[in-house]
Amino acid sequence: MKINLPPFIELYRELIATPSISATDSALDQSNQTLINLLAGWFTHLGFKVEIQPVPGTRNKFNMLASIGSGTGGLLLAGHTDTVPFDDGRWTRDPFTLTEQNNKLYGLGSADMKGFFAFILDTLRDLDSTKLQKPLYILATADEETSMAGASYFAQSSQLRPDCAIIGEPTSLRPVRAHKGHISNAVRILGQSGHSSDPTLGVNAIELMHEAISHLMVLRTTLQERYHHAAFDIPYPTMNFGHIHGGDSANRICGCCELHMDIRPLPGLTLADLNGLLTESLAPVSARWPGRLTVEALHPPIPGYECPADHRLVAVVEKLLGTKTDVVNYCTEAPFIQQLCPTLVLGPGSIKQAHQPDEYIDTAFIKPTRELISQVVRHFCLQ
């Protein structure tokens, strides 16, 4: 049955041709079911047992787990099936047609990161499953580009405990063992509008927001002083005020004001601890103006992640690649998969191509990626 599996470039072509956009806007959001079924069929041809998992709280999204071999431990290769929306008019090629030109494969998801599954399938097509000493798992997740609901739900619901996992995000085949998290909140102040000629007639939401921002800036300094991780270029948690809006006229007391902010926590600073620090920071405003300040997450928070530098997985991959593991600032599903087993982020293509018009992966990644997958499967499942 293995001969029914298409050649590498055709696998890639079909993955790119199957739209699977994730977006917070329901008009742009798409189910990944067709792509999941495509992957499920291919892995079934290779002799894998396939499970498809509906992801609660999503618009008809699914995870897929393919497994082969038996026993405990083993290796998990993971990736997400969704892409971001594309910038209509800024692409010079059809985003859903794989185009090969100048040693590059163009298409939406070619680097980030549907193409990773083509590498896995092509490398494993000749796998002799009877020689497996430990199981091999392939996880395809949903909604990484928005809520990370697929990886989060899988981590919560799975009893799987592999020896280790590799997430094939585009890292230019440089292994990543840590990254910061991402928390994005809306701080809202509800004031009381009134005529500007008499400030006592209202409660100015802009002035209350000024108080809130002053307290948040003190917290920002506290985070810089209290938390430190020398491996990061910016070795402390960052806080950014990215958007603010309030009021409608110079002669009206501002009735409402909203601030959008983000925090990038270091590994080790838990979401619970950070939420506690935020609440504590804004407590004086809340106490002085009861019921007028609220904080709401703009998207589900992502914790920081770190695989210990002295873990066996790190040593093995560093030896295979002849390079040291690194840390990065962008976020992945690693904090969730790490709940199951030690995890590294390592895959073909450049993160600089992610979310860009005319996204591509350089064909120079093809041979070393095949070799890498073959080596890690051999090391963790065949010995």
Secondary structure per residue as TSV (DSSP state, phi and psi in degrees):
chain	resnum	aa	ss	phi	psi
A	1	M	-	360.0	-20.9
A	2	K	G	-62.5	-26.8
A	3	I	G	-67.3	-14.8
A	4	N	G	-76.2	-10.4
A	5	L	S	-75.0	128.1
A	6	P	-	-63.7	160.7
A	7	P	-	-61.0	162.9
A	8	F	H	-50.7	-50.5
A	9	I	H	-66.5	-30.2
A	10	E	H	-74.6	-35.8
A	11	L	H	-57.8	-49.0
A	12	Y	H	-58.6	-45.4
A	13	R	H	-61.3	-43.3
A	14	E	H	-69.8	-35.1
A	15	L	H	-63.1	-45.2
A	16	I	H	-67.7	-34.2
A	17	A	H	-75.6	-7.1
A	18	T	S	-104.6	100.5
A	19	P	-	-62.2	140.0
A	20	S	-	-152.8	55.3
A	21	I	B	-77.1	134.3
A	22	S	-	-106.4	134.9
A	23	A	-	-154.8	147.8
A	24	T	S	-69.2	-27.6
A	25	D	S	-75.9	117.8
A	26	S	T	-61.7	-24.7
A	27	A	T	-70.5	-25.0
A	28	L	T	-100.0	-22.8
A	29	D	-	-68.2	140.5
A	30	Q	-	-130.9	148.4
A	31	S	-	-69.5	148.1
A	32	N	-	-100.5	13.9
A	33	Q	H	-61.4	-41.7
A	34	T	H	-62.2	-42.3
A	35	L	H	-67.6	-41.1
A	36	I	H	-60.5	-43.2
A	37	N	H	-65.1	-35.5
A	38	L	H	-63.3	-48.7
A	39	L	H	-62.3	-41.6
A	40	A	H	-59.6	-41.4
A	41	G	H	-64.9	-42.5
A	42	W	H	-65.2	-45.4
A	43	F	H	-68.6	-31.1
A	44	T	H	-62.8	-40.9
A	45	H	H	-59.5	-31.9
A	46	L	T	-84.2	2.7
A	47	G	T	92.4	8.2
A	48	F	-	-78.5	148.5
A	49	K	E	-83.3	131.6
A	50	V	E	-120.1	132.2
A	51	E	E	-121.6	134.2
A	52	I	E	-111.7	128.6
A	53	Q	E	-119.1	114.0
A	54	P	E	-63.4	139.9
A	55	V	-	-102.2	114.0
A	56	P	T	-61.9	150.4
A	57	G	T	75.6	13.9
A	58	T	S	-119.7	170.5
A	59	R	S	-90.0	75.9
A	60	N	S	61.8	52.4
A	61	K	-	-110.5	155.4
A	62	F	E	-140.7	149.2
A	63	N	E	-101.3	158.5
A	64	M	E	-132.6	133.1
A	65	L	E	-119.6	120.3
A	66	A	E	-108.9	134.5
A	67	S	E	-137.0	147.7
A	68	I	E	-147.7	145.1
A	69	G	S	90.1	172.6
A	70	S	-	-137.6	170.5
A	71	G	S	102.7	-169.6
A	72	T	S	-100.4	167.6
A	73	G	-	73.7	-137.9
A	74	G	-	91.0	-164.7
A	75	L	E	-124.6	139.0
A	76	L	E	-115.4	122.3
A	77	L	E	-104.2	125.8
A	78	A	E	-130.6	153.6
A	79	G	E	-166.5	165.9
A	80	H	E	-102.5	149.4
A	81	T	-	-94.9	-9.5
A	82	D	-	-96.4	162.6
A	83	T	B	-126.0	167.0
A	84	V	-	-76.5	164.4
A	85	P	-	-62.8	158.5
A	86	F	-	-104.4	153.6
A	87	D	-	-82.0	99.6
A	88	D	T	-62.5	127.3
A	89	G	T	98.0	-17.6
A	90	R	T	-99.6	-15.9
A	91	W	-	-80.1	138.7
A	92	T	S	-95.9	-0.4
A	93	R	S	-134.1	164.5
A	94	D	-	-68.4	120.1
A	95	P	T	-61.7	-21.5
A	96	F	T	-104.8	13.8
A	97	T	S	-120.6	117.3
A	98	L	-	-66.1	121.6
A	99	T	E	-119.5	123.9
A	100	E	E	-101.8	121.1
A	101	Q	E	-155.5	134.9
A	102	N	T	51.9	44.5
A	103	N	T	62.3	30.5
A	104	K	E	-132.1	144.7
A	105	L	E	-107.3	111.8
A	106	Y	E	-94.6	144.6
A	107	G	S	157.8	153.2
A	108	L	T	-69.7	116.2
A	109	G	T	95.3	3.2
A	110	S	S	-64.8	-37.1
A	111	A	S	-102.6	-42.0
A	112	D	S	-121.0	91.0
A	113	M	S	-148.0	30.7
A	114	K	T	-60.4	-30.9
A	115	G	H	-60.7	-23.2
A	116	F	H	-57.6	-33.3
A	117	F	H	-68.8	-29.8
A	118	A	H	-65.7	-39.7
A	119	F	H	-62.0	-44.4
A	120	I	H	-62.1	-50.7
A	121	L	H	-60.5	-44.9
A	122	D	H	-66.1	-38.3
A	123	T	H	-69.1	-34.5
A	124	L	H	-91.0	-1.5
A	125	R	T	-61.8	-26.5
A	126	D	T	-106.3	15.4
A	127	L	-	-65.4	129.8
A	128	D	-	-92.7	98.7
A	129	S	G	-64.8	-20.1
A	130	T	G	-69.7	-15.5
A	131	K	G	-93.4	-3.0
A	132	L	-	-67.1	126.6
A	133	Q	S	-92.2	-23.9
A	134	K	S	-138.7	158.9
A	135	P	-	-73.3	155.4
A	136	L	E	-119.6	131.6
A	137	Y	E	-122.7	143.0
A	138	I	E	-122.5	122.6
A	139	L	E	-114.3	126.9
A	140	A	E	-116.2	122.7
A	141	T	E	-111.7	169.6
A	142	A	S	-114.0	151.6
A	143	D	-	60.8	31.4
A	144	E	T	-62.9	-34.2
A	145	E	T	-75.9	-8.6
A	146	T	T	-121.7	-80.7
A	147	S	T	-101.7	-10.2
A	148	M	-	56.9	29.8
A	149	A	H	-62.6	-36.2
A	150	G	H	-64.0	-52.2
A	151	A	H	-66.6	-38.8
A	152	S	H	-62.8	-46.1
A	153	Y	H	-67.5	-39.8
A	154	F	H	-61.5	-44.2
A	155	A	H	-63.1	-36.8
A	156	Q	H	-71.8	-32.9
A	157	S	H	-103.7	-14.0
A	158	S	-	-88.0	142.8
A	159	Q	-	-96.0	2.7
A	160	L	-	-65.2	135.1
A	161	R	-	-138.7	75.0
A	162	P	-	-66.3	168.9
A	163	D	S	-68.5	-33.4
A	164	C	E	-166.4	167.4
A	165	A	E	-138.5	149.6
A	166	I	E	-127.8	126.3
A	167	I	E	-101.7	123.2
A	168	G	-	-85.7	38.4
A	169	E	-	-62.0	156.3
A	170	P	-	-71.8	101.4
A	171	T	S	-116.0	14.6
A	172	S	T	58.1	32.6
A	173	L	T	59.1	27.2
A	174	R	-	-103.2	122.3
A	175	P	-	-70.0	134.9
A	176	V	E	-114.9	129.1
A	177	R	E	-115.2	-0.9
A	178	A	E	-161.3	147.4
A	179	H	E	-153.4	160.9
A	180	K	-	-73.1	163.2
A	181	G	-	-91.1	-170.8
A	182	H	B	-151.2	121.2
A	183	I	E	-123.2	128.3
A	184	S	E	-126.9	116.7
A	185	N	E	-123.6	152.7
A	186	A	E	-106.7	121.8
A	187	V	E	-99.2	120.9
A	188	R	E	-118.3	134.1
A	189	I	E	-115.2	126.1
A	190	L	E	-103.6	109.7
A	191	G	-	-97.8	-150.0
A	192	Q	B	-142.3	115.9
A	193	S	-	-73.1	159.6
A	194	G	-	-179.0	176.8
A	195	H	B	-73.5	134.8
A	196	S	T	-67.9	-14.7
A	197	S	T	-70.2	-18.1
A	198	D	-	-136.8	92.3
A	199	P	G	-58.2	-22.8
A	200	T	G	-71.0	-11.6
A	201	L	G	-77.2	-14.5
A	202	G	S	-143.6	-174.3
A	203	V	B	-125.6	115.3
A	204	N	-	-81.0	111.1
A	205	A	H	-65.1	-29.5
A	206	I	H	-66.9	-39.9
A	207	E	H	-66.1	-40.2
A	208	L	H	-65.2	-38.2
A	209	M	H	-65.3	-36.2
A	210	H	H	-58.6	-42.5
A	211	E	H	-61.4	-46.5
A	212	A	H	-61.5	-44.5
A	213	I	H	-63.9	-37.5
A	214	S	H	-59.4	-43.5
A	215	H	H	-67.4	-38.1
A	216	L	H	-65.9	-35.2
A	217	M	H	-67.8	-32.8
A	218	V	H	-65.0	-42.2
A	219	L	H	-62.1	-39.6
A	220	R	H	-57.9	-44.0
A	221	T	H	-64.7	-40.6
A	222	T	H	-60.5	-43.3
A	223	L	H	-62.1	-40.8
A	224	Q	H	-64.7	-35.5
A	225	E	H	-82.5	-30.1
A	226	R	H	-91.1	-30.8
A	227	Y	-	-119.8	135.0
A	228	H	-	-149.7	139.0
A	229	H	-	-143.5	104.1
A	230	A	T	-63.3	-20.0
A	231	A	T	-71.4	-20.2
A	232	F	S	-88.5	144.7
A	233	D	S	-58.5	-41.2
A	234	I	S	-107.8	97.8
A	235	P	-	-83.5	22.3
A	236	Y	S	-142.6	163.2
A	237	P	-	-65.5	141.5
A	238	T	E	-108.8	153.1
A	239	M	E	-131.4	130.9
A	240	N	E	-128.6	133.5
A	241	F	E	-96.4	106.0
A	242	G	E	-99.1	-22.7
A	243	H	E	-157.3	138.0
A	244	I	E	-144.6	142.7
A	245	H	E	-150.1	137.7
A	246	G	E	-166.9	144.9
A	247	G	-	77.8	171.5
A	248	D	S	-142.1	-9.7
A	249	S	-	-160.1	146.1
A	250	A	T	-66.1	-24.9
A	251	N	T	-102.2	19.2
A	252	R	B	-122.7	140.1
A	253	I	-	-66.6	129.7
A	254	C	-	-65.3	123.7
A	255	G	-	-90.4	-20.5
A	256	C	E	-155.8	150.9
A	257	C	E	-148.6	140.7
A	258	E	E	-133.9	134.0
A	259	L	E	-119.6	133.0
A	260	H	E	-106.3	127.7
A	261	M	E	-137.1	156.7
A	262	D	E	-132.8	154.0
A	263	I	E	-129.1	137.3
A	264	R	E	-111.6	91.3
A	265	P	-	-75.1	146.9
A	266	L	-	-73.5	157.1
A	267	P	T	-54.7	138.0
A	268	G	T	99.3	-22.1
A	269	L	-	-90.8	103.5
A	270	T	-	-73.3	157.6
A	271	L	H	-62.6	-37.7
A	272	A	H	-63.8	-44.5
A	273	D	H	-63.5	-41.7
A	274	L	H	-66.1	-41.9
A	275	N	H	-61.8	-38.5
A	276	G	H	-62.6	-41.7
A	277	L	H	-65.6	-38.6
A	278	L	H	-63.6	-46.7
A	279	T	H	-61.1	-44.1
A	280	E	H	-62.3	-40.3
A	281	S	H	-63.3	-40.9
A	282	L	H	-91.7	-1.9
A	283	A	H	-56.5	-41.3
A	284	P	H	-59.6	-36.8
A	285	V	H	-69.4	-44.5
A	286	S	H	-62.0	-37.6
A	287	A	H	-69.0	-39.1
A	288	R	H	-75.1	-32.7
A	289	W	S	-128.0	73.2
A	290	P	T	-56.5	133.4
A	291	G	T	78.9	1.0
A	292	R	S	-100.5	-12.4
A	293	L	E	-117.8	130.7
A	294	T	E	-133.7	152.1
A	295	V	E	-126.1	128.7
A	296	E	E	-134.2	137.3
A	297	A	E	-69.3	132.5
A	298	L	S	-79.5	-25.3
A	299	H	S	-154.9	161.7
A	300	P	-	-55.7	134.6
A	301	P	-	-70.5	150.5
A	302	I	B	-118.5	119.9
A	303	P	-	-74.5	164.6
A	304	G	-	-69.2	162.5
A	305	Y	E	-140.1	143.9
A	306	E	E	-155.3	130.8
A	307	C	-	-96.8	126.0
A	308	P	-	-52.5	136.0
A	309	A	T	-61.8	-24.3
A	310	D	T	-96.4	10.9
A	311	H	S	-73.1	149.6
A	312	R	H	-57.9	-37.4
A	313	L	H	-59.5	-42.9
A	314	V	H	-61.9	-45.6
A	315	A	H	-61.8	-42.5
A	316	V	H	-64.0	-49.1
A	317	V	H	-68.4	-39.0
A	318	E	H	-61.3	-38.7
A	319	K	H	-68.7	-42.7
A	320	L	H	-62.1	-40.8
A	321	L	H	-93.1	-15.3
A	322	G	T	67.4	30.1
A	323	T	S	-147.5	154.8
A	324	K	-	-80.2	152.7
A	325	T	-	-70.3	159.4
A	326	D	E	-129.2	172.7
A	327	V	E	-122.8	150.4
A	328	V	E	-136.5	169.8
A	329	N	S	-98.7	-23.1
A	330	Y	S	-75.0	161.5
A	331	C	-	-102.2	151.8
A	332	T	-	-139.3	-173.5
A	333	E	S	-81.8	2.0
A	334	A	H	-55.9	-38.5
A	335	P	H	-59.3	-29.5
A	336	F	H	-82.7	-45.5
A	337	I	H	-65.9	-31.8
A	338	Q	T	-62.0	-21.5
A	339	Q	T	-66.7	-21.2
A	340	L	T	-94.7	-36.5
A	341	C	S	-169.6	163.4
A	342	P	-	-56.5	138.1
A	343	T	E	-136.1	138.7
A	344	L	E	-120.5	154.3
A	345	V	E	-106.5	122.9
A	346	L	-	-163.4	115.7
A	347	G	-	-162.8	171.7
A	348	P	S	-80.2	158.3
A	349	G	S	90.7	164.5
A	350	S	-	-104.3	137.5
A	351	I	G	-63.3	-21.2
A	352	K	G	-65.7	-20.3
A	353	Q	G	-86.0	-15.5
A	354	A	T	-63.3	133.9
A	355	H	T	67.4	21.0
A	356	Q	-	-108.3	149.1
A	357	P	T	-59.9	148.1
A	358	D	T	55.1	43.1
A	359	E	-	-55.8	140.2
A	360	Y	E	-149.9	165.0
A	361	I	E	-124.6	137.5
A	362	D	E	-75.0	135.5
A	363	T	G	-67.2	-12.3
A	364	A	G	-64.1	-17.6
A	365	F	G	-80.5	-13.5
A	366	I	H	-62.9	-56.4
A	367	K	H	-63.3	-49.7
A	368	P	H	-65.6	-28.5
A	369	T	H	-70.6	-42.8
A	370	R	H	-57.8	-44.9
A	371	E	H	-63.8	-41.1
A	372	L	H	-62.9	-47.9
A	373	I	H	-60.9	-43.8
A	374	S	H	-60.7	-41.2
A	375	Q	H	-67.9	-43.4
A	376	V	H	-71.6	-35.3
A	377	V	H	-64.9	-44.0
A	378	R	H	-61.8	-43.1
A	379	H	H	-70.1	-43.6
A	380	F	H	-94.6	-15.3
A	381	C	H	-122.8	-19.0
A	382	L	-	-109.5	-1.1
A	383	Q	-	-109.9	360.0
